[in-house]
Every structure is written in structure tokens, then in C-alpha cells.
């Protein structure tokens, strides 16, 4: 995600400093706290960014909107925060004999936040609307496995239908899904927020709904103060097992990551997304037992605008490989990033099913001499200059500058950062394919399989394919992987597809994410999952 597609595009450690909210007490406890001294109605604050799009399940691919939507909705399945394993949420059971035809039974008694029941039609109607090309949802291609998707979302021309023939409502608690081919990991995909149900009121005015959404999750929408904060409150009639242990969340926006950390240490922000680079050296000493340092299923890369005239030629793959070799990942992660990242050797992070060490090979190994050779063999860098577009509100300046310095010193190629004021501005340029040469590209798993880091980013026409990279060889292998009937075979075939990326180098893997974060003295029982998210419902607010 961009900050999920969860996999999601990631804003970074960023996010408009607000006045302190009533998010707990100024208790100066050690963060472990007295379990009896908990205010179940207490609201806590969380470091965030302004959502790029309206708050609709199929329209959130970045963390600013994605994490909010994730708390407003519950789909058929989700992932255990302790180990990332797939588990049922609204699904009573999902049955299939061939990984192509699915019978779904949902739990009864669930309601949306307006009190209306969640039924099988709530899922089917949501998916059909979200897939329809006329509705322009950024996550529409998540439904492309379903029979009839091409009728509602053709590559060219007008749609032939407004419903996918592969979805059928049987009754209020049963529906069926037919896929065009077997997809062994389809149930994993169902955990993504795009597959959330929608209430009937949504379809009367989707635009209005996007500003004040009604979900079925543990939290209900309260208000959206644009460029300031989004406030959610615990939903008392929530039927899930993960009922909130708090009264709600304020997703506070920050224009500077350093400001968020400063507010955390002064107890006016309660839960941090990521520590900014400036404070990485001291955050463990500052926070003590409230500091977090753990692996995360995410990767930071720089992607090439392969649609740009100077980067279209086949020989430019050599240039891209050379630029990758010019980056001293080990030194940058140890010094500038203070050990908060791990040097990348593949396009898939460790801990994700299908990760294969050293897929990137020598292209991800610092070698200035070979870097110069490859750049020369590929005809050189266009105009001998590259820029890296990034969002300035995410704490990225330091590593972008270090990366450019490494490229410049190793090869003589001029390299400079191209900062944009905030994540939304940067994403709008990237989505509009208006990047000159290179762009920051970070991804956190939507589901813990290598397919999410490969097909969903590098497949031709994939919604997260910012480079507009297209490889018939990669697509062929990806399609074969998708048709496999076992997860093991799927991940193996995707490993083969990943080797094509090492040859074409549409992006440069830099380093893998770690969760370096923490919380204030106002809250306790804060845990982070492999997606890099806090377990929002488990956070407890101390009594005043």
C-alpha cells in the first residue's frame, strides 16, 4: 500500500501540528502503567497525513487515507497482528475446492454505523461499484481476477455492464465468487480494504459519503478537518473480536516529522508512526520502554519514470543498474538512517512469503567502477542528470541527499532531490506521470506474499505501477503464478518473475523498513504489527 495497498504507498515518518487534544492524561508513568488505571472512553492521537482521496474503501492506496479506512471497516478476513496469519473477520467461512470458485458465508448480526445490516449484497454491490471504470477508483484493479471485470472495466471504450458476472448473491449471508482463473492466494487479497462492504446510503451520493464515511468497523467517523485531523470514535455495537479498548482516535496531520516527535516527547501526541531521521540517534534514550524497533514488511525504492523520453530505450536498463551500483546502501543505512533500515537485496522484504535473498544480485552491491562501466555501456544518463522526487513532509531529505551524493561521487552523474511540500502534492505528480527521471517509491505489504510487492507494482497496468513499466516476460510469469493452485507454487513462480526486474531494473531497491516508533506517557498496551501499524484497537488511555 502506498502508504497498504497496508501494501500501500507510504508517506514516511511524516505527517500539521495541532493544539493538544484531550487524548489522555499527562501522567508521567513509565509506559507500562497500571492496568486498572485505564480510561476506556479516552481518545488518543496518532501521527498521520492528509488523505489523498475521499475516504472510500477502494480509493485509499496511501497511508493517510488507508489507515483511517482500515479502522472504519472490516472485510471478510484480516491478519493476526501477532504473526500476520490470515483469519476470518466478517466471514463465517470461505470455501473452495479449486481456488477459482468460492462460496462465502458471512456472520449475521453485524451492522453499519448507521444501524443498517451488513449483508452479502453489501459486499457484492461494493465490489461491483468499485470495479466500474466510470467510478474511477484507484484500487479498481484489485477486482480484476473476478469473472466479468473486463465488462465493467474495459481497457478501452465504454463498459458493457455495471456488474461483474462472477459475483452472485445467494441470500443475506451467502454469496459466490467466480474467478477467471485459479488464484491460490485470493483469500489473502480479501484482507485488503478495497474488499470492504458498503451501506446502501453510499450509493445515493458517493462524493458526500467520501467526506463523512459510514463503515462497519471498530470505529465510526466523527469529523474531517482538512489538512488538520480526522477524528474517529469507538463504535459501541461493533461485533468483531477486536473491540476497541479506547474511546477513539484523532489522526493528526504534521507537515514536519520532527514536529510530531517533539509533540510525542511533550505528551501532546500519543502514538508515533515513525521517528524522523534527526531523532533516530536519541529516541530510545528519550522514550525508554516506550521505544519500538522491530522488522516491518515494507521497502523503500527509487523508481524510474520509464515513460520519460530519456529512459525508454532498452539499453537504459544498464544505466539503471549502474545507478543502483553507485548507491552505498550499507553506509547510508548505518549513518544517515542510524540503523533504522536494512539494505535491500531484493524487491521483496524478508519475512514476506516468497522473499528470496540476493534477487537483485550485483546491481544492489556498491561498485563504483562497475557502475561507471554500465552507465557508459547504456549510452549514459540523459543530460548526465537525475532527480529524485519526494515529499518534504516525510523526513526524507537526509537520505535522498545521501543517495544523490553517493551517485555523484561514484559516477560523476549530477543528482539532486526534487522535494514537494507534502505527500499529496508528490503523489498527484506521480499519479499524473509528470516525473522527469526518478521518484521515491515506498511500499508496505497489503498481504504478506511476494505477489503484493511484484504484480501489484510492476504488472502492466497495475494501479501502483507508477513507472508505467511493462514487460511481456514479467507479465507472463506473473499470470502463471496467479493460476497456480497452491500458495507455495505461486510464490515460487513469482520469484522467477522477480528475476526479470533484476534484468530491467525499473526501480532501485534501497532498504527495508523497520518500525522505529513509540508512544507517550498518556497511553499503554501499544503494539505494532508487521505492516508497521499500531494495533489501534488495543491502545489503552490512562485515566486522568
C-alpha positions in Angstrom: 0.0 0.0 0.0 1.1 3.5 -0.6 1.5 4.4 2.4 -1.2 -1.0 2.2 -2.2 -1.1 -0.6 -1.4 -1.8 4.2 0.7 -2.6 0.6 0.2 0.9 0.5 2.2 3.9 -0.7 4.0 5.3 2.3 4.3 8.9 3.2 7.1 8.2 5.6 7.7 9.4 9.1 5.6 12.4 8.3 2.5 13.8 8.8 0.2 20.0 10.9 0.8 20.4 14.3 -2.4 20.9 16.2 -3.1 22.1 19.7 -3.1 19.3 22.3 -6.2 17.2 22.2 -7.8 15.5 25.1 -6.0 12.3 24.4 -5.3 11.1 27.9 -3.5 12.5 30.9 -0.1 14.0 31.4 0.7 11.0 33.7 4.4 10.7 33.8 4.3 6.9 34.1 6.9 4.6 32.6 4.6 3.5 29.8 3.9 0.1 31.4 1.2 1.7 33.5 -1.4 0.3 36.0 -3.8 -1.8 34.1 -6.6 -0.7 36.4 -6.0 2.9 35.7 -7.4 2.9 32.2 -10.0 5.2 30.7 -11.9 3.0 28.2 -13.6 6.2 26.8 -10.3 8.0 26.4 -9.3 9.2 22.9 -5.7 9.1 21.8 -3.9 10.9 18.9 -1.8 9.3 16.1 0.7 10.8 13.7 -0.8 10.9 10.2 -1.1 12.7 6.8 -3.9 14.3 4.9 -5.7 11.6 2.9 -5.1 11.9 -0.8 -8.6 10.9 -1.8 -12.1 10.8 -0.4 -12.5 8.1 2.3 -13.9 5.3 0.2 -12.5 1.8 0.6 -11.4 1.3 -3.0 -10.0 4.8 -3.2 -7.3 4.7 -0.5 -3.9 3.4 -1.5 -1.7 5.6 0.7 -1.3 5.5 4.5 -3.0 8.8 5.2 -6.4 7.5 4.0 -5.6 3.8 4.2 -5.1 3.6 8.0 -8.3 5.6 8.6 -10.3 3.4 6.2 -8.8 0.3 7.8 -10.3 1.3 11.2 -13.7 2.3 9.7 -14.3 -1.0 8.0 -13.9 -4.7 8.5 -13.9 -7.1 5.5 -14.2 -10.8 5.2 -10.8 -11.5 6.6 -7.8 -9.7 8.2 -4.4 -10.6 9.6 -3.4 -11.5 13.1 -1.3 -8.6 14.4 0.9 -11.0 16.3 2.0 -13.2 13.4 0.4 -11.9 10.2 -1.6 -15.1 9.7 -4.9 -14.9 7.8 -8.0 -15.1 10.0 -11.7 -14.6 9.5 -13.3 -11.2 10.3 -16.8 -10.9 8.8 -16.5 -14.2 7.1 -18.0 -17.2 8.9 -16.3 -19.4 6.3 -14.9 -19.2 2.8 -14.9 -22.5 0.9 -13.3 -23.5 -2.4 -12.2 -26.8 -4.0 -10.2 -25.4 -6.9 -9.0 -21.8 -5.8 -11.3 -20.5 -8.6 -14.9 -20.8 -7.3 -15.6 -19.6 -3.8 -18.7 -19.9 -1.5 -18.7 -17.2 1.1 -20.8 -17.2 4.3 -20.8 -14.0 6.4 -21.6 -13.6 10.0 -25.1 -12.3 10.8 -25.9 -9.5 13.2 -23.3 -7.1 12.0 -24.4 -3.5 11.3 -23.0 -0.4 9.7 -22.5 2.7 11.8 -26.0 4.0 10.6 -27.6 0.8 12.1 -28.4 -0.9 8.8 -27.4 -4.5 8.5 -24.3 -5.8 6.7 -25.5 -8.4 4.2 -24.0 -10.4 1.3 -25.3 -7.7 -1.1 -23.3 -5.1 0.9 -20.1 -6.8 -0.3 -21.2 -7.6 -3.9 -22.7 -4.1 -4.5 -19.5 -2.5 -3.1 -17.2 -4.6 -5.3 -19.2 -4.0 -8.4 -19.3 -0.2 -7.9 -15.6 -0.1 -7.0 -14.6 -2.1 -10.1 -16.7 0.0 -12.5 -14.4 2.1 -14.7 -16.9 5.0 -14.5 -16.3 5.4 -10.8 -12.5 6.0 -11.2 -11.4 4.2 -8.0 -7.6 3.8 -7.6 -7.9 0.2 -6.4 -10.3 -1.0 -9.1 -7.9 -3.5 -10.5 -7.9 -5.4 -7.2 -11.1 -7.0 -8.6 -9.5 -8.0 -11.9 -9.5 -11.7 -11.0 -13.3 -11.8 -10.9 -15.2 -13.0 -14.0 -16.8 -10.0 -15.7 -14.3 -7.4 -14.6 -13.3 -6.7 -18.2 -17.0 -5.9 -18.9 -17.2 -3.3 -16.2 -13.6 -2.1 -16.6 -12.5 -2.4 -20.2 -9.1 -1.3 -21.3 -10.7 0.8 -24.0 -14.2 2.0 -24.8 -17.3 2.0 -22.7 -18.2 -0.7 -20.2 -20.6 -3.4 -21.3 -22.1 -3.9 -17.9 -22.2 -2.4 -14.4 -22.0 -5.7 -12.6 -19.4 -8.5 -12.7 -21.0 -11.8 -13.7 -18.7 -13.6 -11.3 -20.5 -12.3 -8.2 -23.8 -13.8 -7.2 -25.9 -13.1 -4.0 -27.5 -16.3 -2.7 -29.2 -14.8 0.4 -28.4 -12.3 3.1 -25.5 -14.3 4.5 -24.2 -16.1 1.4 -22.6 -15.1 -1.9 -20.4 -16.7 -4.5 -17.2 -15.6 -6.3 -16.1 -17.0 -9.6 -12.6 -16.1 -10.8 -11.3 -16.2 -14.4 -8.5 -18.5 -13.3 -7.4 -20.1 -10.1 -5.7 -17.7 -7.7 -4.2 -19.6 -4.8 -3.8 -16.6 -2.6 -7.1 -14.9 -3.3 -8.2 -15.2 0.3 -5.1 -13.2 1.3 -6.1 -10.5 -1.1 -9.6 -10.3 0.5 -8.0 -8.8 3.6 -7.3 -5.6 1.7 -9.6 -2.6 2.4 -10.9 -2.4 -1.2 -12.9 -5.5 -0.5 -14.9 -3.8 2.3 -18.7 -3.8 2.3 -20.6 -0.5 1.7 -24.0 0.6 3.1 -26.9 1.4 0.8 -26.6 5.1 1.7 -23.2 5.2 -0.1 -24.7 4.7 -3.5 -27.1 7.7 -3.1 -24.2 10.1 -3.0 -20.6 8.6 -3.1 -18.9 12.0 -3.1 -20.7 13.1 0.0 -20.0 9.8 1.6 -16.3 10.1 0.9 -16.3 13.2 3.2 -18.2 11.5 6.0 -18.0 7.7 5.6 -20.1 5.1 7.3 -18.4 1.8 7.8 -18.9 -1.4 9.8 -15.6 -1.4 11.7 -14.5 -0.8 15.2 -14.5 2.9 14.8 -17.1 5.3 13.4 -16.4 8.6 11.6 -16.8 11.8 13.7 -15.2 14.7 11.6 -12.6 15.5 9.0 -10.8 18.9 9.4 -9.0 19.0 6.1 -5.2 19.4 6.5 -5.5 19.2 10.3 -7.1 15.9 11.5 -9.6 13.1 11.1 -11.4 12.0 14.3 -12.9 8.6 14.8 -14.9 7.3 17.8 -15.3 3.7 19.0 -18.4 2.1 17.6 -20.3 0.6 20.6 -22.2 -2.0 18.5 -19.2 -3.4 16.8 -19.5 -7.2 16.5 -15.8 -8.1 15.9 -13.5 -9.8 18.3 -11.1 -6.8 18.3 -13.3 -4.3 20.2 -11.6 -1.0 21.0 -10.1 -0.7 24.4 -10.2 3.1 24.0 -12.8 5.7 23.0 -11.4 6.8 19.7 -8.5 8.1 17.6 -7.5 11.5 16.3 -5.4 11.1 13.2 -3.3 14.4 13.4 -1.6 15.7 10.4 2.0 17.0 10.5 3.9 19.0 7.9 7.2 18.1 9.6 8.1 14.7 11.0 10.3 16.4 13.6 7.3 18.3 14.9 5.5 15.1 15.5 8.4 13.7 17.5 8.6 16.9 19.6 4.9 16.6 20.5 5.3 13.0 21.4 8.1 13.7 23.9 5.9 16.5 25.3 2.9 14.2 25.6 0.7 16.2 23.2 0.9 13.4 20.6 0.2 9.8 21.8 1.3 7.3 19.2 4.0 7.8 16.5 4.1 6.4 13.0 7.9 6.6 12.5 10.7 8.6 14.2 12.2 11.2 11.9 15.9 10.8 10.8 17.1 13.6 13.0 15.8 12.0 16.2 16.8 8.4 15.5 20.0 8.7 17.5 18.2 9.7 20.7 14.7 8.3 20.6 15.5 5.1 22.5 17.1 7.1 25.3 14.2 9.6 25.2 11.4 7.1 25.3 13.0 4.1 27.1 10.5 1.2 27.4 8.1 3.2 25.1 10.5 3.0 22.1 9.9 0.4 19.3 12.5 -1.1 17.0 11.2 -4.1 15.0 11.1 -5.5 11.4 8.3 -4.4 9.1 7.0 -5.8 5.8 8.0 -2.8 3.7 10.6 -1.5 1.3 11.9 1.9 0.1 13.0 2.2 -3.5 13.5 4.8 -6.1 11.5 4.2 -9.3 12.3 5.4 -12.8 9.9 7.2 -15.0 10.2 4.7 -17.8 7.7 6.7 -19.8 10.1 9.7 -19.9 11.7 10.0 -23.3 15.2 9.7 -22.0 14.5 6.4 -20.2 12.5 4.4 -22.8 15.4 2.7 -24.7 16.2 -0.9 -23.8 19.9 -0.1 -23.2 18.8 2.2 -20.3 18.4 -0.9 -18.2 22.2 -0.9 -18.0 22.2 2.7 -16.9 19.6 2.0 -14.2 21.7 -1.0 -13.0 24.8 1.3 -12.9 23.0 3.9 -10.9 21.9 1.2 -8.4 25.5 0.1 -8.0 26.5 3.7 -7.3 24.5 3.8 -4.1 26.3 2.8 -0.9 23.4 1.3 1.0 25.4 -0.1 3.9 26.9 3.3 4.8 23.7 5.3 4.3 21.6 2.9 6.5 24.2 2.8 9.2 24.9 6.5 9.3 22.2 8.7 7.9 19.4 6.3 8.8 21.0 5.3 12.1 20.4 1.6 11.6 16.6 2.1 11.2 16.6 0.4 7.8 18.2 -2.7 6.4 20.0 -2.6 3.0 17.8 -4.2 0.3 19.0 -7.1 -1.8 15.6 -7.9 -3.5 12.3 -6.3 -4.3 10.5 -8.3 -1.6 11.3 -7.8 2.1 12.4 -10.6 4.4 9.5 -12.1 6.4 7.2 -11.9 3.4 6.3 -15.3 1.9 8.4 -15.7 -1.2 11.3 -13.5 -0.2 14.5 -14.7 -1.9 17.8 -13.3 -0.8 20.0 -11.5 -3.4 17.5 -11.5 -6.2 18.9 -8.0 -7.1 22.4 -9.5 -7.3 25.4 -7.4 -8.0 23.1 -4.4 -9.0 22.4 -3.9 -5.3 26.1 -4.1 -4.3 28.1 -0.9 -4.2 30.7 -0.9 -7.0 31.6 2.5 -8.4 33.9 1.1 -11.1 31.2 -1.3 -12.5 28.6 1.5 -12.1 30.6 3.7 -14.5 31.0 0.9 -17.0 27.3 0.1 -17.1 26.2 3.7 -17.4 28.6 4.2 -20.3 27.5 0.9 -22.0 23.9 2.0 -21.8 24.5 5.3 -23.5 24.8 7.4 -20.4 22.3 9.2 -18.2 20.2 11.6 -20.2 21.8 15.0 -19.9 24.0 13.5 -17.2 21.5 14.4 -14.6 18.9 12.7 -12.4 16.4 14.0 -9.8 14.6 12.1 -7.1 11.1 13.4 -6.5 9.9 13.1 -2.8 7.5 14.5 -0.3 9.3 17.0 2.0 6.9 16.3 4.9 8.1 12.8 5.4 11.6 13.1 6.8 13.2 12.0 3.5 15.6 14.9 2.7 18.6 13.4 4.6 18.6 10.0 2.8 17.7 11.5 -0.6 20.7 13.9 -0.3 22.9 11.0 0.8 21.8 8.8 -2.1 22.5 11.6 -4.6 25.9 12.3 -3.0 26.8 8.6 -3.4 25.7 8.6 -7.1 27.5 11.8 -7.8 30.8 10.8 -6.1 30.8 7.3 -7.6 29.9 8.2 -11.2 30.1 11.9 -11.8 26.4 12.0 -12.7 24.6 15.1 -11.3 21.9 14.0 -8.9 19.6 16.2 -6.8 16.5 15.9 -4.7 13.2 17.3 -6.0 11.2 17.9 -2.9 7.4 18.6 -3.0 5.8 20.2 0.0 3.6 17.3 1.1 2.7 13.7 0.3 -0.5 14.6 -1.6 1.4 17.0 -3.9 4.1 14.5 -4.6 1.5 11.7 -5.2 -0.5 13.9 -7.6 2.5 14.5 -9.7 3.4 10.8 -9.7 -0.1 9.7 -10.4 -0.2 12.2 -13.3 3.0 10.7 -14.7 4.8 14.1 -14.5 8.1 12.9 -13.1 11.3 13.7 -15.0 13.5 10.8 -14.1 13.2 9.2 -10.6 10.8 9.2 -7.7 10.7 7.9 -4.2 8.7 4.7 -4.1 7.9 3.1 -0.8 5.5 0.1 -0.2 4.2 -1.7 2.9 2.5 -5.0 2.4 -1.2 -5.3 1.9 -0.9 -9.0 2.4 2.3 -10.9 3.3 3.0 -12.6 0.0 5.6 -11.7 -2.6 2.8 -11.2 -5.2 1.8 -8.0 -3.5 5.3 -6.5 -4.0 5.6 -7.7 -7.6 2.3 -8.0 -9.5 0.7 -5.0 -7.8 3.6 -2.7 -8.5 5.3 -4.0 -11.7 2.5 -5.7 -13.6 1.4 -3.9 -16.8 -1.5 -1.6 -16.0 -1.3 -2.3 -12.2 -2.7 0.6 -10.2 0.6 1.1 -8.3 2.8 0.9 -11.4 4.0 4.5 -11.2 6.8 3.9 -13.7 4.4 2.6 -16.4 6.9 -0.3 -16.6 5.7 -3.0 -19.0 7.4 -6.4 -19.6 5.7 -9.2 -21.5 8.1 -11.6 -19.8 7.3 -10.4 -16.3 3.5 -10.4 -17.1 3.7 -14.0 -18.5 5.4 -15.3 -15.4 3.0 -13.3 -13.1 0.0 -14.8 -14.8 1.3 -18.3 -14.5 1.9 -17.6 -10.8 -1.6 -16.4 -10.4 -3.0 -19.5 -12.0 -1.2 -21.8 -9.6 -3.4 -23.8 -7.2 -1.1 -23.7 -4.2 0.4 -20.7 -2.4 3.8 -22.5 -2.5 3.8 -22.7 -6.3 2.6 -19.2 -6.6 5.4 -17.7 -4.5 7.9 -19.8 -6.4 6.7 -18.6 -9.8 6.7 -15.0 -8.6 10.4 -15.5 -7.6 11.0 -16.2 -11.3 9.1 -13.1 -12.3 11.3 -11.1 -9.8 14.4 -12.1 -11.8 13.0 -10.1 -14.7 13.1 -6.9 -12.6 16.8 -7.6 -11.9 17.4 -7.5 -15.7 15.2 -4.5 -16.5 15.7 -2.5 -13.2 12.5 -0.4 -13.4 13.3 0.6 -9.8 16.2 0.5 -7.4 15.6 -1.3 -4.1 17.3 0.7 -1.4 16.4 -0.6 2.0 13.8 -2.5 4.0 11.6 -0.7 6.6 11.8 -1.2 10.3 9.3 0.2 12.7 11.1 2.8 14.7 8.4 4.5 16.7 7.0 5.0 20.2 4.2 6.4 22.4 3.6 9.0 25.0 3.1 8.7 28.8 -0.7 9.1 28.2 -1.2 5.6 26.8 -0.2 2.0 27.3 -0.5 -1.5 25.7 0.8 -0.2 22.4 2.0 -2.9 20.0 2.9 -2.7 16.3 2.2 -5.3 13.6 4.2 -6.4 10.6 2.5 -3.8 8.5 4.1 -1.1 10.6 0.7 -0.1 12.1 -0.1 0.1 15.8 -2.8 -2.3 16.9 -5.2 0.6 17.0 -7.9 -1.1 19.0 -5.6 -2.4 21.7 -4.2 1.0 22.8 -5.3 2.0 26.3 -5.6 5.6 27.5 -4.6 6.2 31.1 -7.0 7.9 33.4 -6.5 11.5 34.2 
